[in-house]
Amino acid sequence: MTAPEGGARAIPPGIEEAGEALRSGRLTSLELTRALLRRADGLDERLGVYQQRLDERALEEAARADSELASGRDRGPLHGIPLGVKDIIATRGAPTAAGSLVFERERSPDWEGSRDAPVVSRLRRAGAVVLGTTSTMEFAIGMPDPQRPFPVARNPWDTSRWAGGSSSGTGAGVAASLMLGGLGSDTGGSIRIPAALCGVSGLKPTYGRVPRSGVVPLAYSLDTVGPIARTARCCAHLLQAIAGPDEGDPASAGEPVPDYLPDGALPDGAGSLAGLRLGVDRASCLDRPGSDPELAARFEAAVEELSGAGAEIVAVELPRYEVVRQSGALSLRAEASAYHLPWLRRRWGDYGVHTAKVLAAGLLLSAADYVQAQRVRAWARGEVAAMLGRVDAVVTPTAGASAPPLSGLDHLSFGRLPIFAGFWNAVGFPAIAVPMGPGASGLPLSLHVAARPFEEATVVRVADSFQRRTDWHRALPPLP
């Protein structure tokens, strides 16, 4: 057996392909892990994927995974699979920096690197190999800032452009084949945005589906943790491992965890959407200022594929889209400012300028503003639930444009980008982003599927059917 050589195309493209190679004996986890670490040696100075690598520990975990497989112990689909973890999630051996000097200089025991968050413990119990922690926007709310002493993840399709945020490193790392999957967090789109801009798949679970214990908070009523990987099926395998309640997170739900891939044993011809009604919202998301000229055509082609898979297509419109989106954004700023207030008072100078601005803006919001936002969100949950009583899922683009240039990017320019992920954070429902082909610049555009609370299996089913009928998820960036 020999380690994969020759760049990204020699590395198994996804978790299932790697698992098959490991179980057939064509590859070992140790060989795969070494190959990915060598690839990071050659590319990560350009890409900024890793905050901290855990090479020695990862090689030990890979060797242990191989030994277990050889002895007949198979922990499941993630056994021996190398992954990354966003640097706001406590990871043993890698002190959490959260992309900030605040944590670099004042780290509590929760973030000192001596323990794993429950989601990381669950990955390890499933046999995964943790390659390291991945770069993030500061406290998952900042913007790219090359003046700060932290890596800025660049888009593997064009390194002058943004990888998306705030789970930037995981999105870029999966797209560049530096890892086979990883964890991010999503409070206003921070899993689905980098997945969309980097041309991979990212799943935001239902609020409460995955515990946030051991995860640096951004906004308590919005935060979720979820997977980024090559395909919807890869995301489902990761979610299967990390979902379920934890007593350390009072918001975690006791809802039973289903099998997210109930058709897992079916042949490749599976993927029918017969019997599903898919709501397609064009009014909220198409023809927005700044949209890519190819967006409408790509989106209509994607809807045609879903129809071809047997789905009934129904026109819908998300209720009070802009008001609901803004209610989530206001909630995020207010709750983030509340969490950071003690540090803002004594460590203002340690925050990056972009982060400080948005947190300061949050402090200007009134209690009445916050209460009104919660009223809107509660109303919206009811309205969207009623809509999803008539259709099984809602389909839109994830974003109206491809990755913007890094130069000059700040919260104002980011706010002008047509991004459609935050609506679903405001209501707390599950959603997935998957690639649907290139825009006018040749950079990825993305399809978005959302469903009822705790019906992650539905969004995976729809996205998987689309990926069985298309090859956009197989496209690789122009890297060695």
C-alpha positions in Angstrom: 0.0 0.0 0.0 1.3 3.5 -0.8 0.2 6.9 0.3 -1.7 9.0 -2.3 0.5 11.2 -4.3 0.0 13.7 -7.1 -2.3 16.3 -5.6 -5.9 16.6 -4.8 -7.1 14.2 -7.4 -5.1 11.3 -5.8 -6.8 11.9 -2.4 -10.2 10.2 -1.9 -12.8 12.9 -2.7 -15.0 12.3 0.2 -15.6 10.4 3.5 -17.4 7.4 1.9 -14.7 6.9 -0.8 -12.0 7.2 1.9 -13.8 4.7 4.1 -14.1 2.2 1.3 -10.4 2.5 0.5 -9.5 2.0 4.2 -11.7 -1.1 4.6 -10.5 -2.6 1.3 -6.9 -2.3 2.4 -6.0 0.0 -0.6 -5.1 2.8 1.9 -4.5 3.2 5.6 -5.5 6.1 7.8 -1.9 6.7 8.6 -1.0 7.0 4.9 -4.0 9.3 4.2 -3.2 11.5 7.2 0.4 11.9 6.2 -0.6 12.8 2.6 -3.0 15.4 3.9 -0.4 16.9 6.2 2.1 17.0 3.4 -0.4 18.7 1.2 -1.0 21.3 4.0 2.8 21.8 4.2 2.8 22.8 0.5 -0.4 24.9 0.4 -1.4 26.3 3.7 1.0 29.2 3.7 -1.1 30.5 0.7 -4.5 29.4 2.0 -4.5 30.1 5.7 -6.6 27.1 6.6 -5.1 26.1 9.9 -4.9 28.0 13.2 -3.0 25.1 14.8 -2.0 21.7 13.4 -1.9 18.6 15.6 0.4 16.5 13.4 1.9 14.2 16.1 -1.4 13.6 17.8 -3.2 13.1 14.4 -0.6 10.5 13.3 -1.1 8.6 16.6 -4.9 8.6 16.1 -4.5 7.4 12.6 -2.2 4.6 13.6 -4.7 3.6 16.3 -7.6 3.6 13.8 -5.6 1.3 11.5 -4.8 -1.0 14.4 -8.5 -1.2 15.3 -9.6 -1.9 11.8 -6.9 -4.6 11.5 -8.3 -6.3 14.7 -11.9 -6.2 13.5 -13.1 -3.1 15.3 -14.9 -0.7 13.0 -16.3 2.4 14.7 -18.4 3.4 11.6 -18.2 5.7 8.6 -15.8 8.2 10.3 -13.3 5.6 11.4 -9.8 6.8 10.4 -11.2 9.9 8.6 -9.0 13.0 9.0 -11.0 16.1 9.9 -10.6 19.8 11.0 -12.3 21.6 13.8 -13.1 25.4 13.8 -11.0 27.3 16.3 -13.9 28.3 18.5 -14.6 24.7 19.5 -12.5 23.3 22.4 -10.0 20.8 21.1 -7.6 18.9 23.3 -4.0 19.8 22.5 -4.9 23.1 20.7 -5.7 26.1 22.9 -8.7 28.0 21.5 -7.7 31.4 20.2 -11.1 32.2 18.5 -9.0 34.4 16.1 -8.5 37.0 18.9 -5.8 38.5 21.1 -8.4 38.5 23.8 -8.2 34.7 24.2 -4.5 34.7 23.4 -3.9 36.8 26.5 -6.8 35.8 28.8 -7.8 32.2 28.3 -10.1 30.5 30.7 -9.8 26.8 31.6 -12.5 26.0 29.0 -10.3 27.2 26.2 -6.8 26.2 27.3 -6.6 23.1 25.2 -6.8 20.5 27.9 -10.3 19.1 27.0 -12.5 18.4 24.0 -16.0 19.9 23.5 -18.6 17.2 23.4 -18.8 17.4 19.6 -15.1 16.8 19.3 -15.3 13.9 21.8 -18.0 12.4 19.7 -15.9 12.6 16.6 -13.0 10.9 18.3 -15.3 8.2 19.7 -16.5 7.6 16.1 -12.9 7.0 15.1 -12.1 10.3 13.4 -8.6 11.7 13.2 -8.4 15.4 14.3 -5.8 17.1 12.1 -6.0 20.5 13.9 -8.0 23.6 14.4 -9.1 25.8 11.5 -9.0 29.5 11.1 -12.0 31.7 11.8 -13.1 35.3 11.7 -12.5 36.8 15.2 -15.0 35.4 17.6 -17.0 34.2 14.6 -18.1 37.8 14.0 -15.1 39.7 12.7 -13.9 40.2 9.1 -10.6 39.3 7.4 -7.8 41.4 8.8 -4.2 40.7 7.6 -2.9 43.1 10.2 -3.9 40.7 13.0 -1.5 37.8 14.0 -3.9 35.1 12.8 -4.3 33.3 9.5 -6.8 34.6 7.0 -8.4 31.8 5.0 -8.3 32.4 1.2 -10.6 30.9 -1.3 -8.9 27.9 -3.0 -10.6 28.8 -6.3 -8.9 32.3 -6.3 -6.7 33.2 -3.4 -7.3 36.9 -3.9 -10.9 36.2 -2.8 -12.6 35.4 0.5 -13.3 31.9 1.6 -16.5 33.0 3.4 -17.0 33.2 7.1 -16.9 32.7 9.8 -16.0 29.0 9.4 -13.5 30.0 6.8 -10.7 27.5 7.4 -12.9 24.5 7.4 -14.6 25.5 4.2 -11.3 26.3 2.4 -9.6 23.2 3.9 -12.3 20.8 2.5 -12.3 22.6 -0.9 -8.5 22.4 -1.2 -8.5 18.7 -0.1 -6.5 19.5 3.0 -9.1 17.5 5.1 -12.1 15.3 4.2 -14.5 17.2 6.4 -14.7 19.3 9.5 -16.8 21.3 12.0 -18.0 24.8 11.8 -20.5 26.9 13.5 -23.5 28.8 12.0 -25.2 31.8 13.7 -26.0 33.8 10.7 -24.8 31.6 7.9 -21.2 30.8 9.0 -21.3 27.2 7.8 -23.3 27.7 4.6 -21.5 30.8 3.4 -18.0 29.3 3.3 -19.4 26.1 1.8 -21.2 28.2 -0.9 -18.2 30.3 -1.7 -15.7 27.4 -1.7 -17.9 25.0 -3.7 -18.5 22.3 -1.0 -21.4 21.3 1.1 -22.3 22.7 4.6 -25.2 21.7 6.9 -26.7 23.9 9.6 -28.7 21.7 11.9 -31.9 22.7 13.7 -31.2 24.9 16.7 -30.6 22.6 19.7 -29.9 19.5 17.5 -26.1 19.6 18.3 -24.7 20.7 21.7 -22.7 24.0 21.9 -21.0 23.0 25.2 -17.4 23.9 24.9 -18.0 26.2 22.0 -17.2 30.0 22.3 -20.7 31.6 22.2 -21.6 34.2 19.6 -25.4 34.5 20.1 -27.0 32.1 22.5 -30.4 31.9 20.8 -28.9 31.4 17.3 -25.7 29.4 17.6 -25.5 26.0 16.0 -22.6 23.6 15.3 -22.5 21.5 12.1 -20.5 19.9 9.4 -18.7 21.0 6.2 -17.7 18.3 3.7 -17.5 17.5 0.1 -21.1 16.2 -0.3 -24.4 16.1 1.5 -23.9 12.5 2.4 -20.5 13.3 3.9 -22.2 16.0 6.0 -24.8 13.4 7.1 -22.2 11.1 8.4 -20.6 13.9 10.4 -24.0 15.0 11.8 -24.8 11.4 12.8 -21.8 11.4 15.0 -22.3 14.7 16.8 -26.1 15.1 17.1 -27.9 14.5 20.3 -28.4 16.2 23.7 -25.7 17.2 26.2 -26.4 18.3 29.8 -23.8 21.1 29.4 -26.0 22.9 26.9 -29.4 23.8 28.3 -30.7 24.5 24.8 -29.8 21.1 23.4 -32.9 19.2 22.4 -33.9 15.7 23.6 -35.4 14.9 20.2 -34.4 11.4 19.1 -31.5 11.3 16.6 -32.7 9.5 13.4 -30.7 7.7 10.7 -29.8 10.6 8.4 -29.1 8.2 5.5 -31.9 5.6 5.7 -31.2 4.7 2.0 -27.5 4.1 2.8 -27.6 0.5 1.6 -29.3 1.3 -1.7 -27.3 1.3 -5.0 -26.2 4.5 -6.8 -29.4 4.7 -8.7 -31.2 5.8 -5.5 -32.2 9.4 -5.0 -35.8 9.6 -6.1 -37.7 12.6 -4.7 -41.1 11.1 -5.7 -43.7 12.2 -3.2 -41.9 15.3 -2.1 -43.2 18.8 -2.6 -40.5 21.4 -2.9 -41.3 25.0 -2.4 -39.2 27.3 -4.6 -38.8 30.9 -3.6 -37.7 33.1 -6.5 -39.2 36.3 -5.3 -37.0 36.7 -2.1 -33.7 35.8 -3.6 -33.4 36.4 -7.4 -32.8 39.7 -9.1 -31.1 41.2 -6.0 -28.6 44.0 -6.5 -25.1 42.6 -6.9 -26.4 39.2 -8.1 -24.2 37.1 -10.4 -25.5 37.3 -14.1 -25.5 33.4 -14.1 -27.5 33.0 -10.9 -31.0 32.7 -12.3 -30.0 30.3 -15.0 -28.0 28.1 -12.6 -30.9 28.1 -10.1 -33.5 27.2 -12.7 -31.3 24.4 -13.9 -31.0 23.1 -10.3 -34.8 23.2 -9.8 -35.2 21.3 -13.1 -32.9 18.6 -11.8 -35.0 18.3 -8.6 -38.1 18.1 -10.7 -36.5 15.4 -12.8 -35.8 13.4 -9.7 -39.5 13.3 -9.1 -40.2 16.3 -6.8 -43.3 18.3 -7.3 -42.3 22.0 -7.6 -44.5 24.6 -5.9 -43.9 28.4 -6.0 -43.7 29.9 -2.5 -42.5 33.1 -0.9 -40.8 33.3 2.5 -42.9 35.5 4.8 -41.6 39.0 5.4 -38.2 37.9 4.3 -36.2 41.1 5.0 -37.9 41.8 8.3 -37.2 38.3 9.6 -33.6 38.3 8.4 -33.0 41.6 10.1 -34.6 40.3 13.4 -31.9 37.5 13.4 -29.1 40.0 12.6 -30.3 42.3 15.4 -30.5 39.4 17.9 -27.0 38.3 16.9 -25.5 41.7 17.5 -27.3 42.2 20.9 -26.4 38.8 22.2 -22.8 39.0 21.0 -22.3 42.3 22.8 -23.8 41.0 26.0 -21.3 38.1 26.0 -18.4 40.3 25.2 -19.3 43.2 27.5 -16.8 42.3 30.4 -13.9 42.0 27.9 -14.9 45.1 26.0 -14.7 47.1 29.2 -11.1 46.0 30.0 -9.6 44.7 26.8 -11.0 47.0 24.1 -7.6 47.4 22.4 -7.2 43.6 21.9 -10.2 43.4 19.6 -9.8 43.8 15.9 -11.3 47.0 14.4 -14.0 45.1 12.5 -15.1 43.1 15.5 -15.0 46.1 17.9 -17.3 48.1 15.5 -20.0 45.4 15.3 -19.9 44.8 19.0 -20.1 48.5 19.8 -23.1 48.8 17.5 -24.8 46.0 19.4 -24.4 48.0 22.6 -26.4 50.8 21.1 -29.5 48.6 20.7 -32.2 49.0 23.3 -34.1 46.4 25.3 -37.2 47.3 23.2 -35.2 46.6 20.0 -34.2 43.2 21.3 -37.7 42.2 22.5 -39.3 43.3 19.2 -36.8 41.1 17.3 -37.8 38.1 19.4 -41.5 38.8 18.7 -40.7 38.9 15.0 -38.8 35.6 15.2 -41.6 33.9 17.1 -44.1 35.0 14.6 -41.9 33.9 11.7 -41.4 30.4 13.2 -45.1 29.9 13.1 -45.5 31.3 9.6 -42.6 29.2 8.2 -43.9 26.1 10.0 -47.3 26.7 8.3 -45.6 27.0 4.9 -43.7 23.8 5.6 -47.0 22.1 6.3 -47.8 22.6 2.6 -44.3 21.7 1.2 -41.6 19.4 2.5 -38.7 21.7 1.9 -37.9 25.2 0.6 -35.3 25.7 -2.1 -33.4 29.0 -2.9 -29.9 30.0 -3.8 -27.5 30.2 -0.8 -26.0 33.5 -2.0 -26.6 35.7 -5.0 -23.0 36.1 -5.9 -19.7 34.2 -5.8 -16.7 35.0 -3.5 -15.9 38.7 -3.2 -12.3 40.0 -3.2 -10.6 40.1 0.1 -9.2 43.6 -0.5 -11.4 46.2 1.2 -13.9 43.6 2.6 -15.6 44.9 5.8 -19.0 44.6 7.5 -20.4 47.3 5.3 -19.4 45.7 2.0 -20.3 42.2 3.4 -23.7 43.6 4.3 -24.3 44.5 0.7 -23.7 41.0 -0.6 -26.9 39.1 -1.5 -26.7 36.2 1.0 -29.8 34.3 1.9 -28.7 32.1 4.8 -29.6 34.3 7.9 -33.4 33.9 7.5 -33.1 30.3 8.6 -31.0 31.1 11.6 -33.7 33.5 12.8 -36.3 30.7 12.8 -33.9 28.0 13.8 -34.7 25.5 11.1 -32.2 23.1 9.4 -30.6 24.0 6.1 -27.9 22.8 3.7 -25.8 24.5 1.0 -24.4 22.5 -1.9 -22.6 23.6 -5.1 -24.8 24.2 -8.2 -22.2 25.3 -10.8 -20.0 28.3 -11.6 -21.1 31.9 -11.9 -19.9 34.4 -14.5 -16.5 34.6 -13.0 -16.0 30.8 -12.9 -16.3 30.7 -9.1 -18.9 28.5 -7.4 -22.6 29.3 -6.8 -24.7 27.3 -4.4 -28.1 25.8 -3.9 -29.8 26.0 -0.5 -32.4 23.6 0.9 -34.3 24.1 4.2 -36.9 22.0 6.0 -38.9 21.6 9.2 -37.2 21.5 12.6 -35.3 18.2 13.2 -35.8 17.1 9.6 -32.2 17.3 8.6 -32.8 13.9 6.9 -35.1 15.7 4.4 -32.5 18.4 3.5 -29.9 15.7 3.1 -32.2 13.6 0.9 -32.9 16.6 -1.4 -29.3 17.7 -1.6 -28.1 14.1 -2.1 -30.6 13.6 -5.0 -29.3 16.8 -6.6 -25.7 15.6 -6.2 -26.5 12.2 -7.7 -27.7 13.9 -10.8 -25.0 16.5 -11.1 -21.2 16.7 -10.9 -20.6 20.2 -9.4 -19.5 18.8 -6.1 -16.7 16.9 -7.9 -15.2 20.1 -9.2 -11.8 20.9 -7.7 -10.0 24.3 -7.4 -7.0 25.0 -9.7 -4.4 23.9 -7.1 -1.5 21.5 -7.4 
